[in-house]
Amino acid sequence: MRWTRLGATSLTIAGALFVGGLVTDRVAAAREARVEAAHPPAGQFVDVDGVRIHAVVAGSGPDLVLIHGAHGSARDFTFDFMDRLTDRYRVIVFDRPGLGWSDRTDAAYAGAFARAAESPAEQARILSRAAAQLGAERPIVVGHSFGGIVALAWALDFDPAAVVSLAGVALPWPGDLGWIYTVNGTPIGGAFLPPLITAFAPEDRLRSAVESTFDPQPAPDGYAEHIGPRMPVRRGAFRANARQVNTLRPHVVEMAKRYGDLSLPVEIVHGSEDVTVPIPIHSDPVSKIIPGANFVTLEGVGHMPHHADPEAAIAAIDRAAARAGLR
């Protein structure tokens, strides 16, 4: 009798979990459909061996590629930063693989229980090929945050004209990444947590998370509406970001061994109050490793220097262009 009751209880629990999963997926799908309708692709798609990469292109002049950070998309740069550059550069803003409207580079990365993800080198490879299809063979490459390590991977293997790092990841960091990344680093957590967040995360919490990225500066008026706080927490995008971040450190360790070989112009701009990608771990030490790197600290600025002090970020781009002989 006891085993019968246990069996019935187990079936009831399994049934409840199954129904709960179906409801969660349905709510998540509906929320994804609404946010995608409100934030459609703003540019064009480039096909690289069957992988669609989303790119926004505008302006004229030397080619300039902008690469966004974690939990981001091209919309971070198209909010207003891109428009500050199109008078003298041909600007290409990419969605990194798996984020925004770009595909994963390999279908194996997209599975609910997968753990692997695109390395910085793999992202640089496909973005450099997409840029070449758009006519940019040796662009200036600008990377913010996670985009900074992709820009450095581009520099190591794909011969850009110059690199600009804006609060960019550059070197291995101590400690862990927090519970969200820890849970998503497991197959079970990576399968079941993203649908719950997609379906049920409150709008005000998502908006607050976006705005906290700018601390100690406030987020610009209209920024959250422009990027869409729910875009990064769509199931596929959430998994892509978590897995790329979770698997990043070993790639950074190997990349750092090659920085001393770089000979192209490198400009680094970083806010002194950045607690997301801290200066003492990343920009300060890497500026001493890369030959000829020029490092500018923005006092009192947090993790979004291209929004907090766009003139300083643009000055770094202009210096990179001049050092590369493009201006």
TORMI-684505 format. One line per 10 residues: number of its first residue (from 1); for each residue x, y, z of C-alpha. Coordinates in nm, 3 decimals. Layout:
TORMI-684505
NUM = X,Y,Z; ...
***
This chain:
TORMI-684505
1 = 0.000,0.000,0.000; 0.283,0.240,0.089; 0.452,0.187,-0.250; 0.121,0.242,-0.424; 0.082,0.577,-0.249; 0.441,0.671,-0.334; 0.383,0.580,-0.696; 0.066,0.786,-0.713; 0.240,1.081,-0.548; 0.530,1.058,-0.792
11 = 0.293,1.051,-1.088; 0.106,1.351,-0.951; 0.429,1.547,-0.907; 0.551,1.447,-1.252; 0.220,1.550,-1.404; 0.225,1.884,-1.225; 0.581,1.950,-1.343; 0.488,1.857,-1.699; 0.185,2.087,-1.701; 0.386,2.362,-1.532
21 = 0.653,2.329,-1.797; 0.400,2.355,-2.077; 0.242,2.664,-1.921; 0.585,2.825,-1.867; 0.690,2.760,-2.227; 0.362,2.901,-2.359; 0.392,3.217,-2.150; 0.760,3.252,-2.248; 0.681,3.213,-2.618; 0.406,3.476,-2.598
31 = 0.636,3.724,-2.423; 0.911,3.660,-2.679; 0.670,3.721,-2.964; 0.559,4.053,-2.817; 0.908,4.188,-2.750; 1.037,4.076,-3.090; 0.745,4.248,-3.265; 0.827,4.567,-3.074; 1.203,4.541,-3.149; 1.241,4.395,-3.500
41 = 1.573,4.373,-3.687; 1.693,4.726,-3.761; 1.946,4.632,-4.028; 2.031,4.354,-4.271; 2.136,3.992,-4.249; 2.468,3.858,-4.374; 2.486,3.485,-4.445; 2.815,3.326,-4.341; 2.806,2.956,-4.429; 2.439,2.934,-4.339
51 = 2.470,3.140,-4.019; 2.272,3.465,-4.029; 2.448,3.762,-3.869; 2.247,4.079,-3.813; 2.424,4.405,-3.900; 2.322,4.771,-3.898; 2.528,4.974,-4.146; 2.535,5.353,-4.194; 2.768,5.638,-4.281; 3.072,5.676,-4.504
61 = 3.447,5.684,-4.451; 3.692,5.433,-4.300; 3.522,5.111,-4.190; 3.440,5.090,-3.820; 3.290,4.782,-3.649; 3.111,4.811,-3.312; 3.070,4.496,-3.097; 2.836,4.500,-2.796; 2.880,4.340,-2.457; 2.711,4.064,-2.256
71 = 2.331,4.064,-2.231; 2.334,4.317,-2.515; 2.270,4.370,-2.881; 2.342,4.617,-3.158; 2.073,4.837,-3.002; 2.319,4.946,-2.732; 2.521,5.126,-3.000; 2.228,5.233,-3.219; 2.066,5.418,-2.928; 2.275,5.728,-3.010
81 = 2.646,5.640,-3.022; 2.644,5.516,-3.383; 2.487,5.840,-3.504; 2.779,6.037,-3.356; 3.019,5.855,-3.591; 2.846,5.822,-3.928; 2.957,6.165,-4.047; 3.314,6.036,-4.090; 3.306,5.655,-4.064; 3.118,5.374,-4.234
91 = 2.983,5.212,-3.920; 2.886,4.845,-3.894; 2.714,4.736,-3.573; 2.677,4.360,-3.527; 2.462,4.146,-3.304; 2.706,3.892,-3.161; 2.623,3.524,-3.231; 2.317,3.406,-3.041; 2.224,3.756,-2.925; 1.996,4.020,-3.074
101 = 1.893,3.879,-3.411; 2.207,3.680,-3.496; 2.214,3.299,-3.513; 2.431,3.070,-3.304; 2.738,2.965,-3.501; 2.664,2.596,-3.436; 2.325,2.436,-3.372; 2.489,2.220,-3.103; 2.528,2.530,-2.885; 2.155,2.602,-2.890
111 = 2.024,2.285,-2.725; 1.844,2.327,-2.394; 2.093,2.101,-2.213; 2.410,2.217,-2.394; 2.698,2.378,-2.206; 2.941,2.479,-2.481; 2.934,2.817,-2.654; 3.112,3.036,-2.905; 3.465,3.135,-2.799; 3.589,3.491,-2.859
121 = 3.795,3.358,-3.152; 3.491,3.188,-3.305; 3.286,3.505,-3.269; 3.567,3.715,-3.417; 3.601,3.474,-3.708; 3.237,3.487,-3.811; 3.204,3.863,-3.752; 3.520,3.933,-3.952; 3.382,3.727,-4.239; 3.049,3.908,-4.216
131 = 3.234,4.241,-4.220; 3.430,4.132,-4.528; 3.104,4.047,-4.705; 2.993,4.402,-4.630; 3.312,4.533,-4.789; 3.511,4.595,-4.469; 3.837,4.402,-4.505; 4.049,4.577,-4.235; 3.814,4.781,-4.016; 3.879,4.955,-3.689
141 = 3.716,4.719,-3.436; 3.555,4.861,-3.122; 3.438,4.631,-2.844; 3.249,4.711,-2.525; 3.269,4.478,-2.222; 3.246,4.119,-2.357; 3.282,4.277,-2.700; 3.627,4.392,-2.589; 3.759,4.036,-2.569; 3.604,3.961,-2.909
151 = 3.782,4.268,-3.050; 4.112,4.143,-2.906; 4.050,3.798,-3.058; 3.992,3.976,-3.391; 4.326,4.153,-3.344; 4.509,3.829,-3.266; 4.384,3.633,-3.566; 4.210,3.845,-3.829; 4.421,4.157,-3.891; 4.200,4.461,-3.829
161 = 4.340,4.811,-3.879; 4.312,4.897,-3.507; 4.126,4.802,-3.190; 3.943,5.017,-2.935; 3.839,4.859,-2.605; 3.561,5.031,-2.409; 3.553,4.883,-2.057; 3.654,4.560,-2.226; 3.726,4.219,-2.079; 4.094,4.144,-2.140
171 = 4.250,3.923,-1.871; 4.150,3.633,-1.643; 3.957,3.733,-1.332; 3.948,3.583,-0.981; 3.639,3.433,-0.821; 3.311,3.317,-0.968; 3.046,3.490,-1.177; 2.746,3.476,-0.943; 2.459,3.234,-0.893; 2.279,3.303,-1.224
181 = 2.584,3.194,-1.420; 2.656,2.904,-1.184; 2.306,2.762,-1.226; 2.306,2.817,-1.601; 2.644,2.644,-1.621; 2.478,2.312,-1.543; 2.275,2.121,-1.806; 1.965,2.105,-1.585; 1.983,2.469,-1.474; 2.050,2.585,-1.828
191 = 1.747,2.395,-1.950; 1.492,2.501,-1.690; 1.591,2.845,-1.555; 1.577,3.049,-1.879; 1.210,2.968,-1.957; 1.113,3.070,-1.603; 1.296,3.402,-1.633; 1.158,3.464,-1.982; 0.804,3.394,-1.869; 0.787,3.543,-1.522
201 = 1.063,3.800,-1.459; 0.887,4.126,-1.363; 0.926,4.416,-1.605; 1.045,4.652,-1.332; 1.321,4.410,-1.227; 1.443,4.377,-1.585; 1.439,4.754,-1.634; 1.624,4.801,-1.304; 1.890,4.551,-1.415; 1.943,4.746,-1.737
211 = 1.968,5.077,-1.556; 2.207,4.942,-1.290; 2.461,4.870,-1.566; 2.522,5.246,-1.585; 2.599,5.301,-1.214; 2.705,5.548,-1.086; 2.562,5.735,-1.386; 2.188,5.718,-1.464; 2.074,5.541,-1.778; 1.990,5.785,-2.060
221 = 1.624,5.869,-2.101; 1.463,5.624,-2.340; 1.753,5.374,-2.336; 1.560,5.086,-2.179; 1.270,5.134,-2.421; 1.512,5.136,-2.715; 1.690,4.811,-2.631; 1.387,4.628,-2.487; 1.467,4.479,-2.143; 1.302,4.150,-2.240
231 = 1.511,4.100,-2.556; 1.817,3.964,-2.367; 1.603,3.728,-2.157; 1.445,3.544,-2.446; 1.525,3.179,-2.388; 1.777,3.143,-2.670; 1.952,3.473,-2.603; 1.964,3.412,-2.228; 2.125,3.071,-2.278; 2.369,3.206,-2.537
241 = 2.487,3.483,-2.307; 2.516,3.261,-1.998; 2.711,2.992,-2.181; 2.944,3.237,-2.357; 3.026,3.401,-2.024; 3.055,3.070,-1.836; 3.303,2.927,-2.086; 3.501,3.247,-2.139; 3.780,3.237,-1.881; 3.993,2.951,-2.027
251 = 3.991,3.129,-2.365; 4.106,3.453,-2.201; 4.389,3.268,-2.026; 4.519,3.141,-2.361; 4.466,3.470,-2.543; 4.661,3.665,-2.280; 4.974,3.468,-2.366; 4.974,3.629,-2.713; 4.901,3.993,-2.636; 5.269,4.084,-2.636
261 = 5.282,3.997,-3.008; 5.024,4.258,-3.108; 5.162,4.540,-3.319; 4.848,4.724,-3.432; 4.716,5.046,-3.270; 4.518,4.968,-2.953; 4.321,5.229,-2.761; 4.165,5.151,-2.422; 3.901,5.362,-2.244; 3.767,5.256,-1.904
271 = 3.571,5.414,-1.620; 3.732,5.423,-1.276; 3.405,5.321,-1.105; 3.338,5.014,-1.319; 3.257,4.719,-1.090; 3.140,4.490,-1.373; 3.476,4.475,-1.555; 3.715,4.630,-1.301; 4.007,4.838,-1.428; 4.269,4.679,-1.195
281 = 4.195,4.334,-1.337; 4.154,4.419,-1.705; 4.245,4.748,-1.871; 4.525,4.867,-1.644; 4.739,4.550,-1.660; 4.665,4.472,-2.026; 4.770,4.822,-2.126; 5.116,4.733,-1.994; 5.126,4.403,-2.188; 5.016,4.518,-2.535
291 = 5.299,4.713,-2.699; 5.205,5.075,-2.760; 4.857,5.048,-2.609; 4.714,5.388,-2.512; 4.503,5.378,-2.194; 4.262,5.649,-2.079; 4.086,5.632,-1.741; 3.757,5.821,-1.707; 3.729,5.930,-1.346; 3.393,5.866,-1.183
301 = 3.255,5.673,-1.482; 3.101,5.327,-1.457; 3.068,5.041,-1.704; 2.916,5.237,-1.995; 3.182,5.490,-2.099; 3.044,5.535,-2.452; 2.722,5.665,-2.299; 2.865,5.846,-1.995; 3.140,6.020,-2.194; 3.083,5.961,-2.566
311 = 3.333,6.231,-2.660; 3.613,6.038,-2.488; 3.513,5.716,-2.663; 3.498,5.891,-3.000; 3.835,6.056,-2.938; 3.983,5.709,-2.883; 3.835,5.590,-3.212; 3.974,5.894,-3.391; 4.319,5.832,-3.238; 4.306,5.469,-3.349
321 = 4.211,5.577,-3.702; 4.495,5.830,-3.712; 4.749,5.580,-3.577; 4.635,5.329,-3.842; 4.678,5.590,-4.116; 4.308,5.600,-4.196; 4.248,5.967,-4.117
***
